[in-house]
Amino acid sequence: MSPKPKIGLIFSAVPSETKTWPYVGYDYESRAKKLYDIISKELSEIDFIGEIVYHKEDIENVLNKLGNVDGYVIYYLGIWLGITENVIKRGKPTILIDDLYAGSGEFLIEYGKLRRKGYKNVIAIASSNIRDVLKTIRLLWVLYKLKNSRIVVVTDRKKLWGMSQEELKEKIRKDYGLELIFYNSEIINKLYENVDDSEADRWKRKWMNEASRIVEVREEDIFKAAKLYIVLRDILKKENADAITVDCLTLVYGAKIPAYPCLGFFQLNNDGLTGTCEADIDSTVTMLLARYLTDRPSFVSDPVIDLASNQIIYAHCVAASKVYGSDTISMPYEIWTHAEDRSGASIRVLFPLGEKVTTVKINMDKRAMSIHSGVSVANVEEEKACRTKLAVQANAYRILENWNLKHDFSWHRVTVIGDYRREFINIAKLLGLDVVEEDT
């Protein structure tokens, strides 16, 4: 894989002598060069190939010249060239951009027409703030990163989603470009036995020293969790993988692995990697998407709805404490036993309050994404259910009524601190996903 996505940046113009917006005699070439220089400098993680088109009959030659790109950006510098559908028919993710007061008419009409015709993988941005434009174009990098990610799945199950591991690997690769790598408990246990106990002890002491409280947990269980963390970390490094998910409940309840991976996931997510519970591939991909999109860890949870308080409470036995990103401060956290069986070691994170949050979930099989928003209001203390419980003020009634109504997103949802609703919806559109806004 190339380290950077290759994007065709097409400037849609008309001959300068044309009497149209922005005005006759307009210097399209200078405007295109200025925009290209800004975009290529600010988004250096993307390789842009810029082309300006003045005549509709030239577009096919331009597209052929661009070759096999990962996506397109059409920047409307004037009106009415009429090349939009030629680009869209190439089947690549495409972003339409209006250069305000210049391309506006064609931009608006073409975007509406594409939507009426049912084209997917296309979004549009019109803003006087260049930062909005750059943020939108960056989504093509996010998409590229996701499509080229590698995920380790630790499970003893021979079938997931009703198909064999090999069948599932092929489906995910074909549909999304992602690569799944399977490990079983036997391999995990062999690696576990070879872990350096002194390194595990250092991690145990670090977690214990930095915890604001330790409740019910045996020191031995924190040590075991540290050994398992080292195993998971080293697998990610060995496989050059971006995320790992463990069939934790099944494997722990079946005495197949020696510890819960909760503290390991806590550390991986704090360090800018991705660890996800329960061999949940949909949630793992959602967490990866959140990480690439926001540069922040996300929180996978089993939500609870409380209509009395108009809240949704996200509950799980693990969360990252560096909720603003791996290079930021840590929120306070506590080490508890795992909730359901009152054994092992898990994490309770105290989230910041008064923060906007965005919650999403991808159903990869149905090519859909759910989304809702809210504001964090409480870290719930309740003996029942999972240890970390973040209460969010939201439109709880609408979320309840829309829960899995159109598509089955199961129970898990993935939450990130910050208002990223528009960005998630846009990336879902670029992926060709059906977007379900659960709170509307």
HUSUL-V325627 format. One record per pair of residues at least 12 apart in sequence whose C-alpha atoms are under 8 Angstrom apart, sorted by the first residue. I is the first residue (numbers start at 0). J is the second residue. D is the distance in Angstrom with one decimal. If there is no record, write none. Layout:
i->I j->J d->D
i->I j->J d->D
//
This chain:
i->0 j->147 d->7.6
i->3 j->44 d->6.0
i->3 j->45 d->5.3
i->3 j->46 d->6.3
i->3 j->140 d->7.8
i->4 j->44 d->7.8
i->4 j->45 d->5.4
i->4 j->46 d->6.1
i->4 j->68 d->7.7
i->4 j->69 d->6.0
i->4 j->139 d->7.8
i->4 j->140 d->6.3
i->4 j->143 d->6.2
i->5 j->45 d->6.4
i->5 j->46 d->4.9
i->5 j->47 d->6.0
i->5 j->48 d->7.5
i->5 j->68 d->5.2
i->5 j->69 d->5.4
i->5 j->70 d->7.2
i->6 j->45 d->7.1
i->6 j->46 d->6.2
i->6 j->47 d->4.9
i->6 j->48 d->6.3
i->6 j->68 d->5.5
i->6 j->69 d->5.7
i->6 j->70 d->5.1
i->6 j->71 d->5.5
i->6 j->72 d->7.3
i->7 j->47 d->5.9
i->7 j->48 d->5.0
i->7 j->49 d->6.2
i->7 j->50 d->7.6
i->7 j->65 d->6.4
i->7 j->68 d->6.4
i->7 j->70 d->6.4
i->7 j->71 d->4.7
i->7 j->72 d->6.2
i->8 j->47 d->6.2
i->8 j->48 d->5.7
i->8 j->49 d->4.6
i->8 j->50 d->6.3
i->8 j->71 d->6.0
i->8 j->72 d->4.8
i->8 j->73 d->6.3
i->8 j->74 d->7.4
i->9 j->49 d->5.9
i->9 j->50 d->5.0
i->9 j->51 d->5.8
i->9 j->52 d->7.2
i->9 j->71 d->7.3
i->9 j->72 d->6.0
i->9 j->73 d->4.9
i->9 j->74 d->6.1
i->10 j->31 d->6.5
i->10 j->49 d->7.6
i->10 j->50 d->6.2
i->10 j->51 d->4.5
i->10 j->52 d->6.1
i->10 j->73 d->5.9
i->10 j->74 d->4.8
i->10 j->75 d->6.1
i->10 j->76 d->6.5
i->11 j->51 d->6.2
i->11 j->52 d->5.4
i->11 j->53 d->6.8
i->11 j->73 d->6.7
i->11 j->74 d->5.9
i->11 j->75 d->4.9
i->11 j->76 d->5.7
i->11 j->77 d->6.6
i->11 j->78 d->7.9
i->11 j->80 d->6.6
i->11 j->82 d->7.7
i->12 j->27 d->6.6
i->12 j->51 d->6.9
i->12 j->52 d->5.8
i->12 j->53 d->5.0
i->12 j->54 d->8.0
i->12 j->75 d->6.7
i->12 j->76 d->5.3
i->12 j->77 d->4.9
i->12 j->78 d->6.7
i->12 j->79 d->7.8
i->12 j->80 d->6.5
i->13 j->52 d->7.5
i->13 j->53 d->4.5
i->13 j->54 d->6.6
i->13 j->77 d->6.3
i->13 j->78 d->6.7
i->13 j->79 d->7.1
i->13 j->80 d->6.1
i->14 j->53 d->5.7
i->14 j->54 d->7.7
i->15 j->27 d->7.2
i->19 j->77 d->7.5
i->19 j->78 d->6.7
i->20 j->77 d->5.7
i->20 j->78 d->6.2
i->20 j->100 d->7.0
i->20 j->101 d->5.1
i->20 j->102 d->7.0
i->21 j->76 d->7.8
i->21 j->77 d->6.1
i->21 j->100 d->6.2
i->21 j->101 d->4.3
i->21 j->102 d->7.4
i->27 j->76 d->6.9
i->28 j->51 d->7.5
i->30 j->76 d->7.9
i->31 j->51 d->7.2
i->31 j->76 d->7.8
i->35 j->49 d->6.9
i->38 j->133 d->6.8
i->41 j->133 d->7.6
i->42 j->133 d->7.4
i->42 j->137 d->7.0
i->44 j->140 d->7.4
i->45 j->140 d->6.6
i->48 j->65 d->7.1
i->53 j->80 d->7.1
i->54 j->80 d->6.6
i->55 j->80 d->5.9
i->55 j->81 d->6.3
i->55 j->82 d->5.9
i->58 j->82 d->6.6
i->58 j->85 d->7.4
i->59 j->85 d->7.5
i->62 j->86 d->7.5
i->69 j->91 d->6.6
i->69 j->92 d->7.4
i->69 j->143 d->7.5
i->70 j->91 d->5.1
i->70 j->92 d->4.9
i->70 j->93 d->5.7
i->70 j->139 d->7.0
i->71 j->86 d->7.7
i->71 j->91 d->6.9
i->71 j->92 d->6.4
i->71 j->93 d->4.7
i->71 j->94 d->6.4
i->72 j->93 d->5.6
i->72 j->94 d->4.8
i->72 j->95 d->6.0
i->72 j->96 d->7.4
i->72 j->136 d->7.6
i->73 j->93 d->7.5
i->73 j->94 d->6.3
i->73 j->95 d->5.0
i->73 j->96 d->6.1
i->74 j->95 d->6.2
i->74 j->96 d->4.8
i->74 j->97 d->6.1
i->74 j->98 d->6.8
i->75 j->95 d->7.6
i->75 j->96 d->6.1
i->75 j->97 d->5.2
i->75 j->98 d->5.8
i->75 j->101 d->7.2
i->75 j->102 d->4.6
i->75 j->103 d->7.4
i->75 j->105 d->7.6
i->75 j->106 d->6.6
i->76 j->97 d->7.3
i->76 j->98 d->5.5
i->76 j->101 d->5.4
i->76 j->102 d->5.0
i->77 j->98 d->8.0
i->77 j->101 d->4.9
i->77 j->102 d->4.3
i->77 j->103 d->7.9
i->78 j->101 d->7.2
i->78 j->102 d->5.4
i->78 j->103 d->7.8
i->78 j->104 d->6.9
i->78 j->105 d->5.7
i->79 j->105 d->6.0
i->81 j->105 d->7.8
i->83 j->109 d->6.9
i->84 j->113 d->7.6
i->87 j->118 d->7.9
i->87 j->121 d->7.8
i->90 j->120 d->7.7
i->91 j->120 d->6.9
i->92 j->120 d->4.7
i->92 j->121 d->5.8
i->92 j->139 d->7.6
i->92 j->429 d->5.4
i->92 j->430 d->7.5
i->93 j->120 d->6.3
i->93 j->121 d->4.8
i->93 j->122 d->6.7
i->93 j->429 d->7.3
i->94 j->121 d->5.7
i->94 j->122 d->5.1
i->94 j->123 d->5.5
i->94 j->124 d->7.5
i->94 j->136 d->7.1
i->95 j->110 d->7.7
i->95 j->121 d->7.5
i->95 j->122 d->6.3
i->95 j->123 d->4.6
i->95 j->124 d->6.4
i->96 j->123 d->5.9
i->96 j->124 d->5.1
i->96 j->125 d->5.9
i->96 j->132 d->7.6
i->97 j->124 d->6.7
i->97 j->125 d->5.1
i->97 j->126 d->7.6
i->98 j->125 d->7.3
i->99 j->125 d->7.0
i->99 j->126 d->7.3
i->99 j->127 d->6.9
i->110 j->123 d->7.2
i->119 j->428 d->6.6
i->119 j->429 d->7.1
i->119 j->430 d->8.0
i->119 j->431 d->5.2
i->120 j->428 d->5.5
i->120 j->429 d->3.9
i->120 j->430 d->5.8
i->120 j->431 d->5.0
i->121 j->428 d->6.5
i->121 j->429 d->5.6
i->122 j->425 d->6.4
i->122 j->428 d->6.7
i->122 j->429 d->6.8
i->135 j->422 d->7.5
i->138 j->292 d->7.4
i->138 j->422 d->7.9
i->138 j->425 d->8.0
i->138 j->426 d->6.4
i->141 j->288 d->7.3
i->141 j->291 d->5.6
i->141 j->292 d->6.0
i->142 j->426 d->7.2
i->142 j->429 d->7.8
i->142 j->430 d->7.5
i->144 j->291 d->7.3
i->145 j->177 d->7.2
i->145 j->284 d->7.9
i->145 j->287 d->7.0
i->145 j->288 d->6.4
i->145 j->291 d->7.6
i->146 j->175 d->5.7
i->146 j->176 d->4.7
i->146 j->177 d->5.3
i->147 j->176 d->6.0
i->147 j->177 d->5.7
i->147 j->178 d->7.5
i->148 j->176 d->7.8
i->148 j->177 d->5.4
i->148 j->178 d->6.5
i->148 j->240 d->7.0
i->148 j->241 d->6.0
i->149 j->177 d->6.0
i->149 j->178 d->4.7
i->149 j->179 d->6.0
i->149 j->180 d->7.3
i->149 j->239 d->7.4
i->149 j->240 d->4.7
i->149 j->241 d->5.4
i->149 j->242 d->6.8
i->150 j->177 d->7.6
i->150 j->178 d->6.2
i->150 j->179 d->5.0
i->150 j->180 d->6.1
i->150 j->240 d->5.8
i->150 j->241 d->6.0
i->150 j->242 d->4.9
i->150 j->243 d->5.6
i->150 j->244 d->7.6
i->151 j->179 d->5.9
i->151 j->180 d->4.6
i->151 j->181 d->5.8
i->151 j->182 d->7.1
i->151 j->235 d->7.4
i->151 j->240 d->6.8
i->151 j->242 d->6.3
i->151 j->243 d->4.5
i->151 j->244 d->6.3
i->152 j->179 d->6.8
i->152 j->180 d->6.0
i->152 j->181 d->4.9
i->152 j->182 d->6.1
i->152 j->243 d->5.9
i->152 j->244 d->5.1
i->152 j->245 d->6.0
i->152 j->246 d->7.8
i->152 j->278 d->6.1
i->152 j->280 d->7.9
i->153 j->181 d->5.9
i->153 j->182 d->4.7
i->153 j->183 d->5.4
i->153 j->184 d->7.1
i->153 j->243 d->7.6
i->153 j->244 d->6.2
i->153 j->245 d->4.6
i->153 j->246 d->6.0
i->153 j->278 d->6.7
i->154 j->181 d->7.3
i->154 j->182 d->6.4
i->154 j->183 d->5.1
i->154 j->184 d->6.7
i->154 j->245 d->6.4
i->154 j->246 d->5.2
i->154 j->250 d->7.5
i->154 j->278 d->6.9
i->155 j->182 d->7.9
i->155 j->183 d->5.2
i->155 j->184 d->6.4
i->155 j->246 d->8.0
i->155 j->250 d->7.8
i->164 j->181 d->7.7
i->168 j->180 d->8.0
i->184 j->250 d->7.5
i->184 j->255 d->6.1
i->184 j->256 d->6.2
i->185 j->255 d->8.0
i->187 j->230 d->7.1
i->187 j->256 d->7.5
i->188 j->256 d->6.5
i->188 j->257 d->7.8
i->190 j->230 d->6.2
i->191 j->226 d->6.4
i->191 j->227 d->6.3
i->191 j->230 d->6.1
i->194 j->226 d->6.3
i->194 j->229 d->7.2
i->194 j->230 d->7.2
i->195 j->226 d->8.0
i->196 j->226 d->7.3
i->199 j->222 d->6.3
i->199 j->223 d->7.9
i->199 j->225 d->5.0
i->199 j->226 d->5.1
i->199 j->229 d->7.3
i->200 j->222 d->6.2
i->200 j->225 d->7.3
i->202 j->222 d->7.8
i->202 j->225 d->5.9
i->203 j->221 d->5.8
i->203 j->222 d->5.3
i->203 j->225 d->5.8
i->207 j->334 d->7.7
i->210 j->331 d->7.0
i->210 j->332 d->5.4
i->210 j->333 d->5.2
i->210 j->334 d->6.6
i->211 j->331 d->6.2
i->211 j->332 d->5.8
i->211 j->333 d->5.5
i->212 j->332 d->7.3
i->212 j->333 d->4.8
i->212 j->334 d->6.5
i->213 j->333 d->5.7
i->213 j->334 d->4.8
i->213 j->335 d->6.1
i->214 j->333 d->7.6
i->214 j->334 d->6.2
i->214 j->335 d->5.0
i->214 j->336 d->7.3
i->215 j->335 d->6.1
i->215 j->336 d->6.2
i->216 j->334 d->7.2
i->216 j->335 d->5.7
i->216 j->336 d->5.4
i->216 j->342 d->7.5
i->216 j->343 d->6.9
i->216 j->344 d->6.2
i->217 j->343 d->7.7
i->217 j->344 d->8.0
i->220 j->258 d->7.2
i->220 j->343 d->5.3
i->220 j->344 d->5.9
i->221 j->343 d->7.4
i->221 j->344 d->5.9
i->223 j->257 d->7.0
i->223 j->258 d->5.9
i->224 j->258 d->5.6
i->224 j->259 d->6.3
i->224 j->260 d->6.2
i->224 j->261 d->7.6
i->224 j->262 d->6.2
i->224 j->263 d->6.6
i->224 j->343 d->8.0
i->224 j->344 d->7.0
i->225 j->262 d->7.3
i->225 j->263 d->6.7
i->227 j->258 d->6.9
i->227 j->259 d->7.9
i->227 j->260 d->6.5
i->227 j->263 d->6.8
i->228 j->260 d->6.7
i->228 j->262 d->7.1
i->228 j->263 d->4.1
i->228 j->264 d->7.4
i->228 j->266 d->7.8
i->229 j->263 d->7.7
i->231 j->243 d->7.5
i->231 j->263 d->7.4
i->232 j->267 d->7.2
i->241 j->272 d->6.5
i->241 j->273 d->6.6
i->241 j->287 d->7.8
i->242 j->272 d->6.4
i->242 j->273 d->4.5
i->242 j->274 d->5.7
i->242 j->275 d->7.7
i->242 j->283 d->7.1
i->242 j->287 d->7.2
i->243 j->273 d->6.4
i->243 j->274 d->5.0
i->243 j->275 d->6.3
i->243 j->283 d->7.6
i->244 j->274 d->5.7
i->244 j->275 d->4.5
i->244 j->276 d->5.7
i->244 j->277 d->6.6
i->244 j->278 d->4.8
i->244 j->279 d->6.7
i->244 j->280 d->7.3
i->244 j->283 d->6.8
i->245 j->260 d->7.6
i->245 j->275 d->6.8
i->245 j->276 d->5.7
i->245 j->277 d->5.4
i->245 j->278 d->4.7
i->246 j->276 d->6.7
i->246 j->277 d->4.1
i->246 j->278 d->4.3
i->246 j->279 d->7.8
i->247 j->259 d->6.4
i->247 j->260 d->7.0
i->247 j->276 d->6.5
i->247 j->277 d->5.1
i->247 j->278 d->7.3
i->248 j->277 d->6.4
i->249 j->277 d->7.9
i->258 j->343 d->6.4
i->258 j->344 d->7.9
i->259 j->343 d->6.3
i->259 j->344 d->6.7
i->259 j->345 d->7.5
i->261 j->276 d->7.9
i->261 j->316 d->6.8
i->261 j->317 d->5.3
i->261 j->344 d->7.1
i->261 j->345 d->5.2
i->261 j->346 d->6.8
i->262 j->317 d->7.1
i->262 j->344 d->7.1
i->262 j->345 d->6.0
i->262 j->346 d->6.5
i->264 j->317 d->7.2
i->264 j->318 d->7.7
i->264 j->319 d->7.7
i->265 j->317 d->6.2
i->265 j->318 d->5.6
i->265 j->319 d->4.9
i->265 j->320 d->7.3
i->265 j->346 d->7.5
i->266 j->319 d->7.1
i->268 j->296 d->5.7
i->268 j->297 d->7.9
i->268 j->318 d->8.0
i->268 j->319 d->5.6
i->268 j->325 d->7.8
i->269 j->296 d->6.9
i->269 j->319 d->5.4
i->269 j->320 d->6.5
i->269 j->321 d->5.4
i->269 j->322 d->7.8
i->269 j->324 d->7.3
i->269 j->325 d->5.3
i->270 j->325 d->5.2
i->271 j->290 d->7.8
i->271 j->294 d->7.8
i->271 j->295 d->7.5
i->271 j->296 d->6.9
i->271 j->324 d->7.2
i->271 j->325 d->5.4
i->273 j->286 d->7.0
i->273 j->287 d->6.6
i->273 j->290 d->8.0
i->273 j->296 d->7.6
i->275 j->299 d->7.4
i->276 j->299 d->7.8
i->281 j->360 d->7.3
i->281 j->361 d->5.8
i->281 j->362 d->6.0
i->281 j->363 d->6.1
i->282 j->299 d->7.0
i->282 j->360 d->6.5
i->282 j->361 d->6.9
i->282 j->411 d->7.1
i->282 j->412 d->7.2
i->282 j->413 d->6.8
i->284 j->361 d->7.5
i->285 j->359 d->7.3
i->285 j->360 d->5.9
i->285 j->361 d->5.8
i->285 j->413 d->6.9
i->286 j->298 d->7.8
i->286 j->299 d->7.7
i->286 j->413 d->6.7
i->289 j->415 d->7.2
i->292 j->422 d->7.7
i->292 j->423 d->7.9
i->293 j->419 d->7.8
i->294 j->324 d->6.1
i->295 j->322 d->6.3
i->295 j->323 d->5.5
i->295 j->324 d->4.3
i->295 j->325 d->7.1
i->295 j->415 d->7.2
i->295 j->416 d->7.9
i->296 j->319 d->6.6
i->296 j->321 d->7.4
i->296 j->322 d->6.0
i->296 j->323 d->7.4
i->296 j->324 d->6.3
i->296 j->325 d->7.8
i->296 j->415 d->6.8
i->297 j->318 d->7.7
i->297 j->319 d->7.3
i->297 j->322 d->7.4
i->297 j->413 d->6.3
i->297 j->414 d->5.4
i->297 j->415 d->4.6
i->297 j->416 d->7.5
i->298 j->317 d->7.9
i->298 j->318 d->5.5
i->298 j->319 d->7.0
i->298 j->413 d->5.4
i->298 j->414 d->5.0
i->298 j->415 d->6.4
i->299 j->315 d->7.1
i->299 j->318 d->7.5
i->299 j->411 d->6.4
i->299 j->412 d->5.7
i->299 j->413 d->4.4
i->299 j->414 d->6.4
i->300 j->313 d->5.3
i->300 j->314 d->5.1
i->300 j->315 d->5.0
i->300 j->411 d->5.3
i->300 j->412 d->5.6
i->300 j->413 d->6.4
i->300 j->414 d->7.9
i->301 j->313 d->5.9
i->301 j->314 d->5.2
i->301 j->315 d->6.1
i->301 j->410 d->5.9
i->301 j->411 d->5.0
i->301 j->412 d->6.7
i->302 j->314 d->5.8
i->302 j->410 d->7.1
i->302 j->411 d->7.0
i->302 j->412 d->7.1
i->304 j->395 d->6.5
i->304 j->399 d->7.2
i->305 j->395 d->7.0
i->306 j->395 d->6.0
i->306 j->396 d->6.3
i->308 j->392 d->7.9
i->309 j->392 d->6.1
i->309 j->393 d->6.2
i->309 j->394 d->6.3
i->309 j->395 d->5.1
i->309 j->396 d->7.2
i->310 j->390 d->6.3
i->310 j->391 d->5.4
i->310 j->392 d->4.6
i->310 j->393 d->5.6
i->310 j->394 d->7.4
i->310 j->395 d->5.6
i->311 j->390 d->5.8
i->311 j->391 d->5.4
i->311 j->392 d->6.7
i->311 j->393 d->6.7
i->311 j->395 d->6.1
i->312 j->388 d->6.1
i->312 j->389 d->5.4
i->312 j->390 d->4.2
i->312 j->391 d->6.1
i->313 j->387 d->7.8
i->313 j->388 d->5.4
i->313 j->389 d->5.1
i->313 j->390 d->6.4
i->313 j->391 d->7.9
i->314 j->384 d->7.3
i->314 j->385 d->5.4
i->314 j->386 d->6.9
i->314 j->387 d->5.4
i->314 j->388 d->4.4
i->314 j->389 d->6.6
i->315 j->384 d->7.9
i->315 j->385 d->4.7
i->315 j->386 d->6.0
i->315 j->387 d->5.3
i->315 j->388 d->6.8
i->316 j->337 d->6.3
i->316 j->338 d->6.9
i->316 j->345 d->5.6
i->316 j->346 d->5.6
i->316 j->347 d->6.6
i->316 j->385 d->5.1
i->316 j->386 d->4.9
i->316 j->387 d->5.7
i->317 j->345 d->6.1
i->317 j->346 d->4.9
i->317 j->347 d->6.6
i->317 j->348 d->7.6
i->317 j->386 d->7.6
i->317 j->387 d->6.7
i->318 j->346 d->6.8
i->318 j->347 d->7.2
i->318 j->348 d->6.2
i->318 j->387 d->7.2
i->319 j->348 d->7.2
i->320 j->332 d->6.8
i->320 j->348 d->6.0
i->320 j->349 d->7.8
i->320 j->350 d->7.6
i->322 j->350 d->7.8
i->322 j->415 d->7.7
i->322 j->416 d->6.7
i->323 j->416 d->7.1
i->330 j->348 d->6.9
i->330 j->349 d->6.3
i->330 j->350 d->6.5
i->330 j->351 d->7.4
i->331 j->348 d->6.2
i->331 j->349 d->5.6
i->331 j->350 d->7.9
i->332 j->346 d->6.8
i->332 j->347 d->5.5
i->332 j->348 d->4.3
i->332 j->349 d->5.9
i->333 j->346 d->5.8
i->333 j->347 d->5.0
i->333 j->348 d->6.4
i->334 j->346 d->4.8
i->334 j->347 d->6.2
i->335 j->347 d->6.9
i->335 j->386 d->7.3
i->337 j->385 d->7.5
i->337 j->386 d->7.4
i->338 j->383 d->7.8
i->338 j->384 d->6.2
i->338 j->385 d->5.2
i->338 j->386 d->6.2
i->339 j->384 d->6.9
i->339 j->385 d->7.3
i->345 j->386 d->7.6
i->346 j->386 d->6.7
i->346 j->387 d->6.9
i->347 j->386 d->5.3
i->347 j->387 d->4.4
i->347 j->388 d->7.8
i->348 j->387 d->5.7
i->349 j->378 d->6.0
i->349 j->387 d->7.5
i->349 j->389 d->7.9
i->350 j->375 d->8.0
i->350 j->378 d->6.6
i->350 j->389 d->6.9
i->351 j->375 d->7.3
i->352 j->374 d->7.7
i->352 j->375 d->4.9
i->352 j->376 d->5.2
i->352 j->377 d->6.4
i->353 j->374 d->5.9
i->353 j->375 d->5.2
i->353 j->376 d->5.8
i->354 j->374 d->5.3
i->354 j->375 d->5.3
i->354 j->376 d->7.9
i->354 j->416 d->6.8
i->354 j->417 d->6.7
i->355 j->372 d->7.4
i->355 j->373 d->5.8
i->355 j->374 d->4.4
i->355 j->375 d->6.4
i->355 j->416 d->6.4
i->355 j->417 d->5.0
i->355 j->418 d->5.5
i->356 j->372 d->5.8
i->356 j->373 d->5.4
i->356 j->374 d->5.7
i->356 j->375 d->6.8
i->356 j->391 d->8.0
i->356 j->414 d->6.7
i->356 j->415 d->5.8
i->356 j->416 d->4.5
i->356 j->417 d->4.7
i->356 j->418 d->5.7
i->356 j->419 d->7.9
i->357 j->370 d->7.3
i->357 j->371 d->6.2
i->357 j->372 d->4.7
i->357 j->373 d->6.7
i->357 j->414 d->5.6
i->357 j->415 d->5.5
i->357 j->416 d->6.5
i->357 j->417 d->6.3
i->357 j->418 d->5.8
i->357 j->419 d->6.1
i->357 j->420 d->6.2
i->358 j->370 d->5.6
i->358 j->371 d->5.4
i->358 j->372 d->6.0
i->358 j->412 d->6.5
i->358 j->413 d->5.4
i->358 j->414 d->4.2
i->358 j->415 d->6.4
i->359 j->371 d->6.7
i->359 j->412 d->6.0
i->359 j->413 d->5.3
i->359 j->414 d->6.5
i->360 j->408 d->6.7
i->360 j->411 d->7.6
i->360 j->412 d->5.4
i->360 j->413 d->6.0
i->361 j->408 d->7.0
i->362 j->406 d->7.8
i->362 j->407 d->7.4
i->362 j->408 d->5.7
i->365 j->406 d->7.3
i->366 j->431 d->7.2
i->366 j->432 d->4.8
i->366 j->433 d->6.3
i->367 j->406 d->7.3
i->367 j->427 d->7.9
i->367 j->432 d->4.6
i->367 j->433 d->4.4
i->367 j->434 d->5.9
i->367 j->435 d->7.4
i->368 j->427 d->6.8
i->368 j->432 d->6.3
i->368 j->433 d->6.1
i->368 j->434 d->5.0
i->368 j->435 d->6.0
i->369 j->408 d->7.5
i->369 j->434 d->6.0
i->369 j->435 d->4.6
i->369 j->436 d->5.9
i->369 j->437 d->6.4
i->370 j->420 d->7.5
i->370 j->434 d->7.5
i->370 j->435 d->6.3
i->370 j->436 d->5.0
i->370 j->437 d->5.9
i->370 j->438 d->7.8
i->371 j->398 d->7.7
i->371 j->420 d->7.7
i->371 j->436 d->5.9
i->371 j->437 d->5.5
i->371 j->438 d->5.4
i->372 j->393 d->6.6
i->372 j->418 d->7.6
i->372 j->420 d->7.2
i->372 j->438 d->7.4
i->373 j->391 d->5.8
i->373 j->392 d->5.4
i->373 j->393 d->4.6
i->373 j->394 d->7.8
i->374 j->391 d->5.2
i->374 j->392 d->5.2
i->374 j->393 d->6.9
i->375 j->389 d->7.0
i->375 j->390 d->5.9
i->375 j->391 d->4.3
i->375 j->392 d->6.3
i->376 j->389 d->7.8
i->376 j->390 d->5.7
i->376 j->391 d->5.5
i->376 j->392 d->6.4
i->377 j->389 d->6.1
i->377 j->390 d->5.0
i->377 j->391 d->7.1
i->378 j->390 d->6.1
i->393 j->438 d->7.7
i->394 j->438 d->5.6
i->394 j->439 d->8.0
i->395 j->438 d->7.3
i->396 j->438 d->8.0
i->397 j->437 d->6.6
i->397 j->438 d->4.9
i->397 j->439 d->6.3
i->398 j->437 d->5.0
i->398 j->438 d->4.8
i->398 j->439 d->7.8
i->401 j->437 d->5.3
i->401 j->438 d->7.4
i->402 j->437 d->6.7
i->405 j->435 d->7.7
//
